[in-house]
């Protein structure tokens, strides 16, 4: 999946099918001149249904088709035959998709499981045929119900990535480089801010054929929680991560201060994000000698207030396996030992 193909926010229009008309028909048969009513019911209009698909990672397919319509129900026939139901229309979405009403922005539902189906718009009911309206005083009713029209509306589809670990950091902190080292993902990497403009997902292959998913969230800037830059678009992807990995480069002016600013942005966006497991990782640590590391450790022990931290270097491959071990244990706290 390339960065240009990642789409996580789309507006669509949907319309369910109309119900078919009930039939007005009187039974006719050889030797029976005046049969009773036998008009059948109209068929139900087609639903519009949203369905989870674990093979999708983006909403790119909605970028080119934005209008969806359920089939109309067929009209009732003679001999009490019911019209066929209209064809249902399915919208396949990646797991982690939130569906909102476009006008009110109200969340209608979320799709989080493969094969999960949610009714977006119900098809119109078919009308009753005249057979239903016979009575002792009206034995040949010559009327039937029309079908109920379908519903329509505009909706927002919003993808929140389902990943185990979310990489959080300022632009140019080395998140994409780390992702490329510990996974098979190939994110765009360059030595300038905002190289990553879309989230990247990678699968970390761990011991004993185990794996977990890590997401490189585009760099957060100060004021992101208020929507500065693309703050809200970036931050929503962190909501579903069970563990947050804060990446701060070793050449930062003040490592603890950068971490606190990132923490502040998450708190202002959604205080519940602070309930997640956290790990602070100092990247580019190959730039540090032993003396500087010792000084930094003493400072971080005091300022991070018990939050675990570690030093790594993606380029020099320092402590990468140890980082995987640490993340695995955070994601699987009930596991007694590290897989061999």
C-alpha positions in Angstrom: 0.0 0.0 0.0 1.6 3.2 -1.1 1.1 6.5 0.7 -0.8 8.0 -2.3 -3.3 5.2 -2.1 -4.2 5.7 1.5 -7.6 7.3 2.0 -9.1 7.5 5.5 -11.9 10.0 5.2 -14.7 10.0 2.5 -18.2 11.3 2.0 -20.7 9.0 0.3 -24.3 9.0 -0.7 -26.6 6.0 -0.3 -30.2 5.2 -1.2 -32.1 2.0 -0.3 -34.6 0.5 -2.8 -38.3 1.2 -3.0 -40.8 -1.5 -1.9 -42.9 -3.0 -4.8 -46.6 -2.3 -5.2 -49.2 -4.8 -4.0 -51.2 -6.3 -6.8 -54.9 -5.7 -7.5 -56.0 -9.0 -9.1 -59.2 -11.1 -9.0 -58.9 -14.8 -9.5 -59.8 -16.0 -12.9 -60.1 -19.7 -13.9 -62.0 -21.9 -16.3 -65.6 -22.4 -15.0 -65.1 -19.7 -12.4 -66.5 -16.5 -13.5 -66.0 -14.4 -10.5 -63.1 -15.5 -8.3 -62.0 -13.7 -5.2 -59.1 -11.3 -4.8 -55.7 -13.0 -5.1 -53.3 -10.0 -5.5 -49.8 -10.7 -4.1 -47.6 -8.4 -2.0 -44.8 -6.3 -3.3 -41.2 -7.2 -2.6 -39.0 -5.4 -0.1 -36.6 -2.8 -1.4 -32.9 -3.6 -1.2 -31.0 -2.6 2.0 -27.7 -0.8 2.0 -25.4 -2.7 4.3 -21.9 -1.9 5.6 -19.6 -5.0 5.9 -16.2 -5.4 7.5 -13.4 -6.8 5.3 -10.0 -7.6 6.9 -8.3 -7.6 3.5 -8.9 -3.8 3.1 -6.6 -1.2 4.7 -7.9 2.0 3.2 -11.1 3.6 1.9 -9.5 4.3 -1.5 -12.3 2.4 -3.4 -14.8 5.0 -2.2 -12.8 7.8 -3.7 -14.0 6.9 -7.2 -17.5 5.6 -6.5 -19.5 7.7 -4.0 -23.1 6.8 -4.9 -24.7 3.5 -3.9 -28.3 2.3 -4.4 -30.2 -0.7 -3.3 -32.4 -2.5 -5.9 -36.2 -1.8 -6.0 -38.6 -4.5 -4.9 -40.8 -6.1 -7.7 -44.5 -5.6 -7.7 -46.9 -8.4 -6.5 -48.5 -10.7 -9.0 -51.6 -12.9 -9.3 -52.3 -16.1 -7.3 -50.9 -14.3 -4.2 -47.4 -14.4 -5.6 -45.0 -12.0 -3.8 -42.7 -9.8 -5.8 -39.0 -10.5 -5.5 -37.0 -8.5 -3.0 -34.7 -5.8 -4.3 -31.0 -6.6 -4.4 -29.1 -5.6 -1.3 -26.0 -3.4 -1.8 -23.0 -4.1 0.4 -20.3 -1.6 1.2 -17.0 -3.4 2.2 -14.9 -1.3 4.5 -11.6 -1.9 6.4 -11.8 -2.8 10.1 -11.8 0.3 12.3 -14.2 2.3 10.1 -16.6 4.7 11.8 -19.8 5.7 10.0 -21.2 9.1 10.8 -24.3 11.0 9.6 -23.0 13.8 7.4 -25.4 16.4 8.6 -25.3 15.8 12.4 -21.8 14.2 12.5 -23.4 11.7 14.9 -21.6 8.3 15.0 -24.1 5.7 13.7 -21.9 2.6 14.3 -18.4 1.2 13.9 -17.0 -1.8 12.1 -14.3 -3.7 14.0 -14.7 -7.4 13.1 -14.2 -9.2 9.8 -17.6 -10.1 8.2 -19.5 -7.8 10.7 -22.6 -6.3 9.0 -24.5 -3.2 10.0 -27.6 -1.9 8.3 -27.0 1.6 7.0 -30.3 2.1 5.2 -33.3 -0.2 5.3 -35.2 -0.9 2.1 -38.8 0.2 1.8 -41.4 -2.4 2.7 -43.5 -3.9 -0.1 -47.2 -3.0 -0.3 -49.9 -5.5 0.6 -52.0 -7.0 -2.2 -55.8 -6.8 -2.4 -56.0 -10.4 -1.0 -55.3 -8.9 2.5 -58.3 -6.5 2.3 -61.1 -8.9 1.6 -63.9 -9.0 4.2 -67.5 -10.2 4.6 -68.7 -6.8 3.4 -66.1 -6.3 0.7 -65.4 -9.6 -1.0 -63.7 -8.1 -4.1 -61.5 -5.2 -2.9 -60.1 -3.4 -5.9 -57.2 -1.6 -4.1 -53.8 -2.5 -2.7 -51.0 -0.8 -0.9 -48.2 1.0 -2.7 -44.7 0.1 -1.7 -42.9 2.3 0.8 -40.2 4.4 -0.7 -36.5 3.7 0.3 -34.4 6.0 2.4 -31.4 8.1 1.4 -28.7 10.1 3.0 -25.1 11.4 3.0 -22.6 9.7 5.3 -19.0 10.1 6.4 -16.7 7.1 6.5 -13.8 7.7 8.8 -11.0 5.1 9.2 -9.2 4.7 12.6 -6.4 2.3 12.1 -6.5 -1.0 14.0 -2.9 -1.5 15.1 -1.4 -2.9 18.3 1.3 -0.2 18.6 1.1 3.5 17.5 4.3 5.4 16.8 4.0 8.9 18.2 6.5 11.7 17.7 7.4 15.0 16.2 8.2 15.2 12.4 11.6 13.9 11.6 11.9 11.9 14.8 12.8 8.7 12.9 9.4 6.9 13.0 9.4 5.9 9.3 13.0 4.6 9.6 12.2 2.5 12.6 9.1 1.1 10.9 11.2 0.1 7.9 13.7 -1.6 10.1 11.4 -3.7 12.3 8.7 -4.5 9.6 8.6 -5.2 5.9 6.8 -1.8 5.3 8.5 0.6 2.9 7.5 4.1 4.0 8.8 7.2 2.4 12.0 8.3 4.2 13.9 11.6 3.9 15.8 13.9 6.2 13.2 16.7 6.4 10.0 17.2 8.4 6.6 15.9 7.2 8.0 13.2 5.0 5.0 11.0 6.1 1.7 12.6 5.2 -0.4 9.4 5.6 -0.3 6.6 8.3 1.8 3.6 7.4 1.1 0.1 8.7 3.7 -2.6 9.2 3.6 -6.2 10.6 6.4 -7.0 13.0 7.5 -10.6 12.6 8.3 -11.9 16.1 9.7 -15.1 17.5 7.8 -18.5 17.0 5.9 -17.0 14.0 4.2 -14.5 16.3 3.5 -11.0 15.0 1.9 -7.7 15.9 0.9 -4.6 13.9 2.6 -1.2 14.3 1.4 2.1 12.8 3.6 5.1 11.9 1.3 8.1 12.6 2.3 11.2 10.8 4.4 13.6 12.9 2.4 15.6 15.5 3.0 19.3 15.9 2.3 21.5 18.8 -1.3 22.6 18.7 -2.4 19.4 16.8 -5.2 18.8 19.3 -6.8 22.1 18.3 -6.7 21.0 14.7 -3.4 22.8 13.8 -1.9 21.3 10.7 -3.7 18.0 10.1 -3.9 17.3 13.8 -7.3 15.7 14.1 -6.7 13.5 11.0 -3.5 12.2 12.6 -4.6 11.9 16.2 -7.7 9.8 15.6 -5.5 6.9 14.4 -4.0 6.6 17.8 -7.3 6.0 19.5 -7.4 2.3 18.7 -3.8 1.5 19.5 -3.4 -0.5 22.7 0.2 0.6 23.2 1.8 4.0 22.4 5.5 4.2 21.5 6.8 7.8 21.9 9.8 8.3 19.7 12.1 11.2 20.6 15.5 11.7 18.8 18.7 11.8 20.9 19.7 15.1 19.3 16.5 16.8 20.6 17.1 20.0 22.6 15.2 18.6 25.6 14.0 14.9 25.4 11.7 15.2 28.5 10.2 18.4 27.2 9.4 16.9 23.8 7.7 13.9 25.4 5.6 16.2 27.7 4.5 18.3 24.7 3.4 15.1 22.8 1.6 13.9 26.0 -0.1 17.3 26.3 -1.4 17.1 22.7 -2.9 13.6 23.3 -4.4 14.7 26.6 -6.1 17.7 25.0 -7.4 15.6 22.1 -8.7 12.7 24.2 -7.7 12.2 27.9 -8.5 8.5 27.6 -5.4 8.1 25.4 -3.3 8.5 28.6 -4.7 5.3 29.9 -2.8 3.3 27.3 0.5 1.6 27.9 3.4 3.9 27.1 7.1 3.4 26.1 9.5 6.2 25.5 12.2 5.3 22.9 15.2 7.5 22.3 16.1 7.1 18.7 19.4 8.0 16.9 21.2 6.9 20.1 24.3 6.0 18.1 25.0 9.7 18.3 25.6 9.4 22.0 28.7 8.2 23.8 28.6 6.3 27.1 29.0 9.4 29.2 26.1 11.3 27.5 23.9 8.2 27.9 24.6 8.0 31.6 23.8 11.7 32.0 20.6 11.3 30.0 19.5 8.2 32.0 19.9 10.1 35.3 17.8 13.0 33.9 15.1 10.7 32.4 14.8 8.6 35.6 13.8 11.8 37.3 11.6 13.5 34.7 9.7 10.6 33.2 8.3 9.6 36.6 8.4 5.8 36.1 7.5 5.7 32.4 9.7 3.0 30.9 12.3 4.2 28.3 15.1 2.7 26.2 17.7 3.8 23.7 17.8 2.5 20.1 19.4 3.2 16.8 17.5 2.1 13.7 20.4 2.8 11.3 23.0 1.1 13.5 20.5 -1.7 14.5 21.1 -1.1 18.2 18.6 -2.6 20.6 16.0 -3.4 17.9 15.4 -7.0 19.1 15.2 -5.7 22.7 12.6 -3.2 21.5 10.5 -6.0 19.9 10.8 -8.0 23.2 9.6 -5.0 25.2 6.7 -4.3 23.0 5.6 -8.0 22.9 5.6 -8.1 26.7 3.5 -4.9 26.9 1.0 -6.3 24.4 0.9 -9.7 26.1 1.2 -9.0 29.9 -0.2 -12.4 30.8 2.4 -14.3 29.0 4.9 -15.6 31.4 8.0 -15.7 29.2 9.3 -14.4 25.9 8.9 -16.8 23.0 12.1 -18.5 22.1 
